Amino acid sequence: MPTLPVDTNPGDVPEYDNLPDPGTICAHHGEDRTLNRGAVTPPIFQNSLFTFPTCEDRGKKWISPDQDVYDYTRVSNPTTDIAEAKIAALEGGEAARCFGSGMAAISAAIMSCVKAGDHVVAVETGYGPTRQFLSDYLVRFGVAVTYIDGSEVQEWEDAILPNTTLFYLESPSSVIFKQQDLRAVAKLAKAHGISTICDNSWASPIYQNPLRFGIDLVLHSATKYLGGHSDIVAGVVAGSAERIKKIVAEEGCLLGAVLDPFASWLLIRGLRTLPVRMEHHQRSGRHIACALSGHSAVAAVYYPGLPGERQPKLTRSQLRGTSGLMTFELKNPGRDPVYKFCNHLKYFGIGCSWGGFESLCIPAGAPEKSVGGSGTGHRMMVRLHIGLESSDDLWDDIESALDAAD
């Protein structure tokens, strides 16, 4: 099987600016084993509330001089605190807040930046439910949204209105993985007093850190790579201590989409292996993407880092690596060949999520204009997530399915 003629690290981004290695962060950051009787795995504080010996003690420093007292798990929990500390450190942020789903994190982050009558500029190829939240839900409160391709900084500037308060980025974006110039867009936003949010689920904090380019808030569907085992639904937002404190007090506590302590414990377990899993996803993903791009039955492959890609400068300046999620088009277009391809696979489950240990496949679509077409319809595509199985076995499976669909 052919491989990409590039290093495992495609980017020119400074590694971690003297921060600990991500593997060290995942293994140790935010933990104090002396509090856990030496246990290498922290306990699960599977409780809703915390009690106090006296009324006077409630609200005082209780666990240690450096830690706020725990009162109610909707506000904070010792197990969840560990996951949040690790993710904040991985992203180079001051703090993080975990939520009960990726959409809970997305909606909380957006609502922390807008009020009635405000205007949002968002990338048009973003996650579908994010678009639905912006277009169908927030419109009830007089919040307007303008969608742009987002590949050029000028598009963001041209879309600014007097009431614009938020730029919403997703880089690389859903389905076709378009990137935005994070540094340039963040600089433009700051000059106009506009907040910025970036969904970083595709690259994970191992391979991209939007906060380091000036983005205000970075978020993840922690259901995906951060969890990594397809056994939790979770989300997280990271940023400055000031912004996260506000989100905790308002969108976090008042809307109540808290991450359960057991799910937090599973998230910590997933983070332990995040660096090595991402390395495997990247290696196998790039091998598969390259092989697909050279196959006679494939019309196009959407995956950053391929030779001849559309945005090589951004790939090299923003991404330290890539992941296992990609999309491709068959030369034989239409629903039937796509369905035939997906149904023929034996190692790929047909499922909507991604980022876990398992390989997945699902039919996908993208607007013609987002892939350079002139029509108003959608292109039928196949989205693959390359899991942790043998890449040779996966390619044999894919090649057999391509032959069946041709």
Order of alpha helices (4+ residues) and beta strands (2+ residues): alpha-alpha-beta-alpha-beta-alpha-beta-alpha-beta-alpha-beta-alpha-beta-beta-alpha-alpha-alpha-beta-alpha-beta-alpha-beta-beta-beta-alpha
